[in-house]
Amino acid sequence: MALLMKQPVEEMKQPYARRWWALGVLCLSLLIIVMANTALTVAAPDMTKDLGLSSSDLQWVIDGYTVPYAALMLLLGAIGDKYSRRGALVLGLVVFGAGSVAGSLVDSSGGVIAARAVMGFGAAMIMPATLSLLAATFPRAERAKAIVLWTATAGLAIAAGPLVAGALLENHGWSSTFLINVPIAALAIVGALVLVPPSKAGHSNRIDYVGGALSVIWTGALVYMIIQGPHFGWDAKAISAAVVAGVALLAFIAWELRYPHPILDVRRFLDRRFAGSNLAVALFFLAVFGAFYYLTQHLQFVLGYNPLETGVRMLPLAGAVFVGSALTGYLTPRIGMKITVSAGMVAGTVALALLTRVDSGSTYGDFVAPLIILGLAIGLALSPCTDAIMGAFPESELGVGGAVNDTSLELGGSLGIAILGSVLASSYSSKLSDAAAASGTKLPDGTLDTAQDSVGAGYAVAQGIGDQAREVAEKAAHAGSPQQAAQLKGQAEQLAQGAGKMADAVGSAFSDAVSHTSLIGAVILGAGTVLVAALLPRKGRGGSAASDEAQPSEDRSPEPQLQR
């Protein structure tokens, strides 16, 4: 047996014997690109302190990855289809690893943002390639099971990111959260070359570069607007991005409707199953990424867990994703995709609704049930949707299909962090002002404004007041007269009480903000559940993967692997 896998999957007359090993490589590749975002939420405090990042800098360190990632997936997925899906995967892993190395070496906010952008470019090649290679390698009868494992890996990565980052930060700096990607990427490259068969489209149509360029413009501008507007204000940059996104989207649709070989046939969105699946993916990741954004902050800042302890406490989510994924493999063929996905979205809404009970007295125990229910919901809803999206594309466009699924995922995640993050910030700021006023704490000029910037800044202000109290107490201990000592001691006690009141106000304000933001998230996901349920057809009308596979489709090309 040759060391490198050279036979294209399209030339195989039987299912590829090592396809489940190949799936392991694809899941490993998926794992590191999802973890790259979730791990950063835990590493952010150390990075902020070390590099002196402002809140704006930190936001773009996080989102510098997101913009190229979301914008480039469709075009790069099409290029991978035409030339080599495995080549796109390997090249993406190389670029991602190089960006990770660069991110570990830089010492400025601009350098980290640039490194994250390079990683996002690599991820935009990897993500659609994993799904297209999965779909090309597995016979249709096994594809749904493979997608279940792919989805479960994505859920695991969401929770594993903070755990891995927390373990590294116990003894290493934030740069280690970049470097950990390098050996994993190297292992995935070797695995891809040895275990994953080459694959590409069976046609020689020219790539629709005009449509691809328009997709990059409208998606990139939209993601930029989503980030810029809610976080930094609706200034000229955000409004200009909105205009560019709108104009480019209309131009993209018009071009794709007229071009004979479009990069994406937008008429697919007229199909209820396809449109409903994409909407469900976007809404789910809006809720999941938004909730993850504020839950990790609450565990670290309000409940006082260190990064590793925070990661460990997110594990119920990961375990529940696997259980939910296993359930969907059993339920979907029996009761149909519509009911399974709707049930998952209802469960996700319930999980967010339970988080509305969070208050200043909440402990970790109050978060366990919502985390488990949210994990089950992810497993139930996302696998059938991904299977439906991939099933809507012919074998020659699997990279584009993967890119559409992943773009919906990434747009939903960006919207979740932007919308729910903005609601969280606004609610926290307002409630902290009220809490500080109610406590009667006198703060120096500008201190409250600083504390309102974020929960981390709020506790830093409280710590600063506590440090002042200790300094005054030390002066009192060395005072030259009893009167001066008594006066200084009184000031120290006042400052210490103020620090305590400030810390209590910050914790209470953020807990109330989490509750309020969860309510908004539950309303959005609940309304989306109704819409998705109305869009998805019933079983027997395209509502299940099995029913679709039994029906011929005009765009399913009769390539050899369909007969395996």
TIDO-158846 format. One record per residue: residue in one letter; x, y, z of N, C-alpha, C in turn. Coordinates in steps of 0.2 Angstrom, whole numbers, plus 5000, padded with zeros to 4 digits. Layout:
% residues N
AXYZXYZXYZ
...
//
This chain:
% residues 564
M500449945000500050005000500450065000
A500350114995500750174995500650215001
L501150255003501150295009500650355008
L500650385002500250435001499650414997
M499050444999498450424995498350464989
K498350424983498450464977497750444972
Q497450394973496850374969496250424971
P496050464966495450504967494850464969
V494450494973493850464976493350454970
E493350494965492950494959493050424955
E493650404955493850344951493750274955
M493450284961493350224965492650194964
K492650124962492050094961491750064967
Q492050064973491750044979491950094984
P491550104989491650154995492350144997
Y492650204998493350205001493450175007
A493950125008493950075014494150115020
R494550165019494750205025494450275026
R493850275024493450335024493350365031
W493250315036493150335043493750365046
W494350345044494950375046495050445043
A494850445037494850505033494450565037
L493850535039493350585043493750605049
G494150565052494450585058494950645057
V495250645051495750695049495350765048
L494750755044494350815043494050845049
C493850805054493650825061494150865064
L494750835064495350865067495450935064
S495450945058495551005054494951055056
L494351035057493851075059493951095066
L494151055071494251065078494651125079
I495251135075495751185077495451255075
I495051255069494851325067494251345071
V493851305074493351325078493651345085
M494151305087494451315094494851385094
A495051405088495451465087495051525089
N494351525089493951575091493751575098
T493551515100493351505107493851505112
A494451485110495051485115495251555117
L495151605112495351675113494951705118
T494351685119493951715124494251705131
V494551655132494951645138495551675139
A495951675133496651705133496551785133
A496051815131495951885130496151925136
P496051915143496251955148497051955148
D497351905148498051905148498351945142
M498051935136498351965130498252045131
T497652065134497452135135497952165140
K498152135145498652155150499352165147
D499552115143500252105141500352155135
L499852165131499952205125499652275126
G499252285131498952355133498452365128
L498052315126497452325121496952365124
S496652405120496052445121495452395120
S494852415122494252375120494152365113
S494352425109494252415102494752375099
D495452375101495952325099495752255100
L495452245106495252175108494752145103
Q494252195102493752175097493952155091
W494452195088494752175081495252115081
V495552105087495952045088495451985087
I494851985090494451935089494151925082
D493951985080493551985073493951995067
G494652005068495052005062495151935059
Y494951885063494851815060494251805057
T493751835059493051825056492951855049
V493151915048493051945042493251905036
P493951895035494151855030493851785030
Y493751755035493451685036492751685033
A492351735034491651725032491651755024
A492051805023492051835016492351785010
L492851745012493151715007492951635006
M492551615010492351545010492051525003
L491551565001491151544994491651534989
L492051584988492551584982493051534983
L493351524989493851474990493551404989
G492951394991492651334991492551314983
A492351364979492251344972492951334969
I493451364971494151354968494351284970
G494251264976494351194979494051144975
D493351154973492951104969493351094962
K493551154959493851144952494551114952
Y494951134957495651114956495851054961
S495651054967495751004972495551024979
R495050984981494750994988495250974993
R495650914992496150904997496750954997
G496850974991497451034990497251094994
A496551114994496351164997496351155005
L496251095007496251085014497051085017
V497451055013498151055015498451125015
L498351165009498551235009498251275014
G497651265016497351305021497651285028
L497851225029498151205035498851235036
V499151245030499851275030499751345032
V499351385029499251455030498951465037
F498551425039498251435046498851425051
G499251375050499851355055500351415054
A500451445048500951505048500651565052
G500051575051499751635055499751625062
S499651555064499751545071500451555074
V500951535070501651555072501751625073
A501551665068501651735068501251765074
G500651745075500251765081500651755087
S501051705088501351695094501951735095
L502251765090502851805090502751875090
V502251905088502151975088502052005095
D502152075095502052105102501652165101
S501252175097500852235096500152215094
S499652255095498952245093498852235086
G499252275082499152275074499452205072
G499952185075500252115073499852055074
V499552055080499052005082498452005077
I498152065076497652065071497752045064
A498352065062498652035055498651965055
A498951935061499051865061498451825061
R497951855065497251825065496951825058
A497051875055496751885048497051825043
V497651815044498051765040497651695042
M497551685049497251625051496551615048
G496251675048495551675045495551655038
F496051675034496151665027496251585026
G496651555030496751485030496151445032
A495751475037495151435039494651435034
A494651495030494151495024494251445019
M494851415018495051365014494851295017
I494951285024494951225027494151205028
M493751255030493051245033492651205027
P492651245021492251215016492551145013
A493151145013493551085011493351025015
T493251035022493150975026492450945024
L491950985023491250965021491250935014
S491550965010491550945003491950875002
L492450865006492850805006492450745009
L492050765015491650715018491150695013
A490750745010490250725006490450685000
A491050694997491350664991491550594993
T491850584999492150515001491650465004
F491050495007490550445009489950435005
P489750375004489150355000488550395003
R488050404999487450445002487150405008
A487150345008486850305014487250315020
E487850335020488250345026488350425028
R488150465023488350535023488050565030
A487450555031487150585037487450565043
K487750505044488050485050488750525051
A489050525045489750565045489650635047
I489050665044488950735046488750745053
V488450695056488350695063488950705067
L489450665066490150665069490450735068
W490350755061490650825060490350875064
T489750875065489350925069489550925076
A489550855079489750845086490450875087
T490950865082491550895083491550975084
A491151005080491051075080490851095087
G490351055090490151075096490651065102
L491051005101491550995105492051055105
A492251075099492751125099492551195102
I491851205102491651265106491851265113
A491751205116491851195123492551185125
A492951145120493651125121494151185121
G493951235117494351295116494551325123
P494051345127494251375134494651325138
L494451255137494851205142495551205140
V495651195133496351195131496751255133
A496451315131496751375133496851385140
G496451365144496451375151497051335154
A497151265151497651225153498351255152
L498351285146499051315143499251375147
L498651415149498851475153499051465160
E498951405162499151385169499951405170
N500251385165501051385165501351425159
H500951445155501251485149500851545147
G501151585143500851645141500251635136
W499951695134499451695129499651665122
S500351675121500551655114500551575113
S500451545119500451465118499751445115
T499251495116498651475113498651475105
F499151515103499251515096499651455094
L500251445097500651385095500351315096
I499851305100499551245100499251215094
N499151265089498851255083499351215078
V499951235079500451215074500551135074
P500651105080500751025079500150995077
I499551025079498850995077498851005069
A498951065066498951075059499451025056
A500051015058500550975055500250905055
L499950885060499650815060499150805055
A498650855055498150855050498350855043
I498950885042499250895035499450825033
V499850785037500050725036499450675035
G498950675040498450635039498050645033
A497950705030497650725024497950685018
L498650695018499050665013499050585013
V498950555019499050485019498350455019
L497850485022497150455023496550485018
V496650545016496050575013496250575005
P495750545002495850534994495750604991
P496150614985496050674982495350674979
S495050734978494350744975494350814972
K493950814966493850884963493250874958
A492950924956492350924952492450884945
G491950854943491950814937491850864930
H491850924931491750964925492251014924
S492351054919492851094917492651164916
N492051184919491751254919492251304922
R492251364919492651414922492351434928
I492751454933492551484939492251554938
D491651564941491351624941491651674945
Y492251704943492651754947492251814949
V491851834944491451904945490951894951
G490651834951490151814956490551804963
G491151774962491551764968491751824971
A491951874967492251934970491651974973
L491051974970490452004973490251974980
S490351914980490251874986490651894992
V491351904990491851924995491651994997
I491452044993491352114994490752114999
W490152084997489552095001489652055008
T489951995008489951965014490451995019
G491052015016491552055020491252115023
A490952155019490652225021490052215026
L489652155025489152145030489452125037
V489952085037490252065043490552125046
Y490952165042491252225045490752275048
M490152275045489652325048489352295054
I489252225054488952195060489452205066
I490152205065490552215070490652285072
Q490752335067490852405068490252435071
G489652425069489052465071488852455078
P488752395080488552385087489052405092
H489652385091490252395096490552465096
F490552495090490952565090490552625087
G489852605086489452665084489352665077
W488752695075488552695068488852755065
D489452755064489852815061489852805053
A490252845050490252845043490552775040
K491052745044491252675042490752625042
A490352625048489852565048489252585043
I489052645042488552655037488852645030
S489452665028489752645022489752575020
A489952535026489952465025489252435023
A488752465027488052435026487852455018
V488052515016487852525009488252485004
V488852475005489252425001488952355001
A488852335007488552265007487852255004
G487452305004486752305001486852304993
V487252354991487352364984487752294981
A488252274984488552214982488152154982
L487752144987487252094987486752094981
L486452144980486052154974486352134968
A486952164967487352154961487552074960
F487652044966487851974966487251934964
I486651944966486051914965485951924957
A485951984955485851994948486251964943
W486951964945487451924941487351854941
E487151824947487151754947486451724944
L485951764943485351744940485451744932
R485951784930486051794922486651754920
Y487151734924487751704922487551624921
P487851594915487651524914487951474919
H488551494922488851444927488951484933
P488451504937488551544943488951504948
I489351544952489651514958489151484963
L488551514964488051494968487351514964
D487051464963486351464960485851494966
V485751554966485351584971484651564971
R484451534965483751504965483651454970
R484151424973484151364978483751394984
F483851454985483451484991482751494991
L482451474985481751474984481451404987
D481951354988481751294990481651294998
R481151275001480951285008481451255012
R481651195010482051155014482751185015
F483051205009483651235009483651305013
A483151345011483151405015483051405022
G482651355024482451345031483051315035
S483451275032484051245035484651295036
N484751345031485251395032484951445037
L484351465037484151505043484151475049
A484051415050484151375057484851375059
V485351365054486051365056486251435058
A486051485055486251555056485951575063
L485351555064484951575071485251535077
F485451475075485751435081486451465083
F486851475078487451505080487451575082
L486951615080486851675084486751665091
A486351625093486151615100486751575104
V487051525100487651495104488251535105
F488451575100489051615100488951675105
G488351705104488151755109488151735116
A487851675117487851655124488451635127
F488851605123489551585124489951645126
Y489851705123490251765124490151795131
Y489551785133489451815140489451765145
L489351705144489451655149490151645151
T490651645147491351635149491551695153
Q491251755151491451815155491151805162
H490551785163490251775169490551725174
L490751675171491151625175491851645177
Q492151685173492851705175492851765179
F492451815178492451885181491951885188
V491351855187490851865192490951805197
L491051745194491151685199491851675201
G492351705197493051705199493451645197
Y493151605192493551545190494151565186
N494651535186495251545182495151515175
P495551525170495451505163495351425163
L495751385166495651315166494951295169
E494851325175494251305178493651325174
T493651375171493151395166493051345160
G493551325158493551275152493251215155
V493451185161493151125163492351135164
R492151195166491451205168491051215161
M491351215156490951215149490951145146
L491251095149491151025147490450995146
P490051015151489350985150489051005143
L489251055140488951075134489251035129
A489851015129490150975124489950905124
G489850875130489550805131488850805128
A488450855130487750855128487750865120
V488150895117488150895109488250825106
F488650785109488750715107488150675108
V487750685114487150645115486650675110
G486550735109486050765104486150745097
S486850735095487050715089486850645088
A486950605093486750535092485950525092
L485650565095484850565095484650585088
T484950635085484650655079484750605073
G485350565074485450505069484850455070
Y484550445076484050405077483350435075
L483250495077482550525076482450545069
T482950575066482750615060482450565054
P482750505054482450455049481750435051
R481550435057480950415059480350465060
I480550525062480050575063480150635058
G480650635054480750685049481150745052
M481450785047481950835049481550895052
K480950905050480550965052480550965060
I480250905062480150895070480850895073
T481350865071481950855074482250925075
V482350965070482651035070482251075074
S481551075073481151125077481151105085
A481251045087481351025094482051045096
G482551045092483151075094483151145095
M482851185091482751255092482351275098
V481851235099481451245105481851235111
A482251185111482651165117483151225118
G483451255112483951305113483551365116
T482951385114482551435117482451425124
V482351365126482251355133482851365137
A483451345134484051355138484251425139
L484051465134484151545135483651565140
A483051545140482551565144482751555152
L483051495153483351475159483851525162
L484251555157484751595159484451665161
T483851675160483551745162483451745170
R483551685173483551685181484151705184
V484751715180485351725183485351795187
D485551795193485651855197486351855201
S486451905205487051915209487151855213
G486651815215486751755220486851695216
S486851695210486851635206487551595206
T487551535207488151495207488251455200
Y488751415200488851375194488351325193
G488051305198487451255198486951275194
D486851345194486251375190486351375182
F487051365180487151365173487251295170
V487251245174487351175172486751155167
A486151165170485551135166485451175159
P485551245159485551275152486151255148
L486751245150487251215146487151145143
I486851105147486651035145486151045139
I485651085141485051085136485251115129
L485751165130485951205124486351155120
G486751115123487151065120486751015116
L486250985119485750945116485450975110
A485251035111484951075105485451075099
I486051095101486551095095486551035091
G486650975095486650915092486050895088
L485450915091484850895087484750935081
A484850995081484651035075485151045070
L485751045071486251065066486451005061
S486450945063486650895059486150885053
P485550885055485050875049485050935044
C485150995047485251055043485851055038
T486351035041487051025037486950975031
D486650925033486450865028486050895023
A485550935025485050955020485351005015
I485851045018486151095014486651065009
M487051015011487450985007487150935002
G486550915003486150874999485850914993
A485850974994485551014989486051034983
F486651014984487151024979487350964975
P487450974969487750914965488450894967
E488750844965489350814967489950864965
S489750904959490250944957490351014961
E489851024965489851084969489851074976
L490151024979490151014986490551064990
G491051094987491451144990491051204991
V490651224986490151274987489651264992
G489351204992488851184997489151195004
G489751165005490051175012490151245014
A490351285009490451355010489851395012
V489251375008488651405010488451385017
N488451325019488351305026488751345031
D489451345030489851375034489851455035
T489651485029489451555029488851575033
S488351535033487751545037487951535044
L488351485046488651475053489051535055
E489451565051489951615053489551685053
L489051695049488651755049488251755055
G487951695057487551695063487951705069
G488551675069488951685075489151765076
S489351795070489551865070488951905073
L488351895070487751925072487651915080
G487751855082487651845089488051885094
I488751885092489151925096489051995096
A488852015090488752085089488052115092
I487552075091486852095094486852085101
L486952025103486952005110487452045114
G488052045111488652085114488452155115
S488152185111487952255111487352265116
V486952215117486352225122486652215129
L487152165129487552155136487852215138
A488252245133488652305135488152365137
S487652375134487252435135486852415142
S486652355143486252335149486752345155
Y487352315154487852315160487952395162
S488152435157488252505158487752535162
S487052525160486552565163486452535170
K486452475171486352445177486852455182
L487552465180488052485184487952555187
S487752595183487652665185487152665190
D486552635189486052625194486252595201
A486652545200486952505206487352555210
A487852585206488352635210487952685213
A487452715210487052775213486752745219
A486452685219486052655225486452645231
S487152625229487552605235487852665238
G487752725235488052785238488852785238
T489152745233489852745233490052815229
K490552845232490852905229491452885225
L491452895219491952875214492352945211
P492952935210493352995207493053005200
D493153065197492953085191493153035186
G492753015181492952965176492952895178
T492952875184493052805186492452765184
L491852795185491252755183491252745176
D491452795172491452785165491952725163
T492452725166492952665165492652605167
A492352595173492052535175491452515170
Q491152565167490552545163490852515156
D491452515155491752495148491652415148
S491752375153491652305153491652285160
V491452215161491452185168492152185170
G492652165166493352165168493652235170
A493452285167493652355169493352375175
G492652355176492352365182492652335189
Y492852275188493252245194493952275194
A494252295189494852325189494852395193
V494252425192494152495196494052475203
A493652425205493552405212494252385215
Q494652345211495352325214495752385215
G495752435211496152495211495952535218
I495252535219495052565225495352525232
G495252465231495552425236496252435238
D496652435232497352455233497552515236
Q497052565234497152635238497052625245
A496552585247496352575254496952545258
R497352495255497852465258498452515259
E498552555254499052605254498952655260
V498352675260498152725266498252685273
A498052625273498152585279498852585281
E499352575276500052565278500252635280
K500052685277500252755280499952765287
A499352745288499152745295499552715300
A499852655298500252615303500952655304
H501152695300501752735301501652805302
A501052825304500852895305501252925311
G501352985311501753025316501353035323
S500753035322500353055328499753005328
P499452995334498852955335498252985331
Q498153055331497653085327497653075320
Q498353085317498453075310498252995308
A498452955313498352885312497652865311
A497252895316496552885316496152905310
Q496452965308496152995302496252955295
L496852935295497052885289496752825289
K496652795296496352735296495552735294
G495252795296494552805294494552805286
Q494952845283494952845276495052775273
A495552735276495652665273495052625273
E494652635279494052595280493552615275
Q493452685274492952705269493152685262
L493752685260493952655254493852585253
A494052545258493852475258493152455257
Q492752495261492052485260491752505253
G492052555250491952575243492152525238
A492752495239492952445235492452385235
G492252365241491752305241491152325238
K490852385239490252405236490252405228
M490852435226490952435219490952365216
A491352315219491352245216490652215216
D490352225222489652205222489152235217
A489252295215488852335210489052305203
V489652295202489952265196489652195194
G489652155200489452085199488652085198
S488352125202487552125201487352155195
A487752205192487552235186487652185180
F488252155180488352105175487852045175
S487752025181487251965181486551985179
D486352045180485752075178485752075170
A486352105168486452115161486352045157
V486651995160486651925157485951895157
S485551915162484851895162484451925156
H484551995156484252035151484452015144
T485052005143485251985136485051915134
S484951865139484751805138483951805136
L483651855139482951855137482851885129
I483251925127483251955120483451895116
G483951855118484151795114483651745113
A483251735119482751685118482151705114
V482051775114481451805110481651795102
I482351805101482551805094482551735091
L482851685096482851615094482151585093
G481651605098480951585098480651605092
A480651665090480351695084480651655078
G481351645078481651605072481351535072
T481251505078480951435078480351435074
V479851475075479251485072479351485064
L479751535062479951545055480251485052
V480751455055481051395052480551335052
A480151325057479651275057479151285051
A478951345050478451355044478851345037
L479451355037479851345031479951275029
L480151235034480351165033479751125031
P479851085025479251045023479150985028
R478550955028478450895032478850835029
K478950785033479150725031478750695025
G479150675020478750645014478750695008
R478850765010478850815005479550845006
G480050805006480750835006480950845013
G480550825018480750835025481250795028
S481450735025481950695028482550685022
A483150665025483650655020483450595016
A483150545019483050485015482550495010
S482050535011481550555005481850585000
D482350635001482750674996483150624992
E483450574995483950534992483550484987
A482850474988482550434984482250464978
Q482250534978482050574973482550594968
P482550594962483050614957483050694957
S483550724956483650794956483950814949
E483750864946484050884940484750904940
D484950934946485650954946486150904949
R485950844951486350794953486750754948
S487350774947487650744941487850664942
P487750624937487850554937488550534937
E488950554942489650544942489750474946
P490350444944490450374946490250354954
Q490450404958490450394965489650384968
L489250414964488550404966488250334965
Q488650294961488450224960488750174965
R489150204970489550154974489050124979
//
